[in-house]
Amino acid sequence: MKVAVQQEDLQLLSRTLQEQFLAEVPSGEFFQIKCAVNKDELMILAQHPVSVKAHTEQIFAVLEEALQSLPPYRDQQVQCFLRISGEKLPYAKRSLTMKGHGLWENPVIHKDVEDEEAASFSSLAFPLGYSSSTDAVEDEEEVFDPLAGTPDLLTTPHKRPLKPIILGTLGGIAVLGSGGAYLITRPCVMSVCQEFQAAQQLNTQFRQLVSRAKSEKELAGVQTQLETTSTALAVIPGWSSYSQQAAELKTSLSGHSEKINQVIKALQGASVAEQKMQTPASSQAELQERQQLWRQAITPLEAISPNNELYRLVQPKLLKYRIHLQTINQQLITQEKWVKKLADAKGVASVANKWETTAKTLQDWQKVQSTWQVVVNALNIIPPSSPASPEAQQLLLEYKPKLARARDRVTIEQLAARSYQQLLGIASQAKAYEQKQEWQAAVIYWQQALQTAKQISNNSLYYNQAQSLIAPYSASLQQAQEKLLLNNSWQQTRADLNKTCSSELKICDFTIDDKGISIKITPEYEQVLQSSISESNAQDSSSAVGVANHWQSLQGALTVISENANLPLFIYNAQDQVIYMRTPGE
């Protein structure tokens, strides 16, 4: 550990400590403070006249507190000495090892410690102006003395005016006579001031008392002691020589008490928060209340610096409190997530309601169903422990039936759409059979188309369209049924025609419809007819007569069939030219 040996730094440190003594040590104006460095070790000497009584523990406590407040000296090895002016050896010594924010102390060496420890001081304190051998000073170079060249306060005390309070007290005694006897008999006027001494001792021991406190109860005990001692200082009258120092002590003790009070309040608030955390929070507001309790407990504890005597007590608790606050914060984040999930679900539900009132197609209802499904899924995953759970469960009672209705409506529309497309296909097939005059099949398909149209739900968007097809499909069915009846009545006609047109040589082809009977002579039979006509022109042969008779018989048979069927007769040659035509009743 290196210490910069710069005279101005040491002088500045000396002045700082001198001012600290003037402020906190009784008769501090009679002390001389000097600093030096020996073997990388900071050495501080405080000396005073033999007539000034010094409180050893208080002096060292003032030095410790001052050094802790100066960052450059926190990690230093420091030797502190007290001695009477004019003497070679100190009557007390304190070794301080400053480590980070802590402080290690070695026991005090008092005046009666001799021999080995006295020799040790002679060696260590050599730079402070005293040599272990007076002969060495005369024979060798003059040794550096940090006290050299400074005025000796002990040799000039008469230059300092007596304190006005003392003059005032003496004057008061002279003037008041018997009344002055009362004044000088007041506490801390002419006698030893026990209240001041007790307060001074407590102020010195404050750090040690706080460092020993391991609980809120023990800390409260220290605070009570501070308040009692501070109150006792009120008995010191204003004209006492202790008055000013007592006021300073009272301020210091009150400051210590206030710090402890803040810590105790923080610990009490944390205790309340810990008690509340024994049961789960039932609402987000309750979580926020606990969060506020932890923040109120943590904030004053965070203000305690590592140099503060309360730091060791509060630091472990502060770490634990921060963990609790982090837990609450995480719970709030989680709960806020579920609250937001609830709000989002309600927003989507509003959209689903709007779409449900305007749905006109299957695609519209499918959108409504999927939207309600999103809402229900979002509400279902909100855990029972969440503050949003009660409202979510209430909304589910409202939204689940809407999802079910939307799902049913989609099913209805899907079935209706499928049925509507089916009936259109069936009707198309019926028309195809009509084109082929297959009336039996046409009747069956028209019947199926009508039945399908009547089965489409009246809740469906296809209901009106299906209803508009029932009348034309019924008419088509009736027409097909009539055609079927007529076609059935032509069965005998077909049998007769088939018998008439068929022979060893196929004579004709035929078709029957409501327009009449159409007969078409085959090319083979037409050739026979033409041949017979040619032969009849050449000579009247028997074969030609036979063909002519057959043609006449064919016409007669076809005429009879036409009369029986009550249908016109049309006979065509092989070139589709009418060669014979007859209407029934002619």
Disulfide bonds with the S-S distance in Angstrom:
Cys188-Cys193 1.83
Cys501-Cys508 1.80
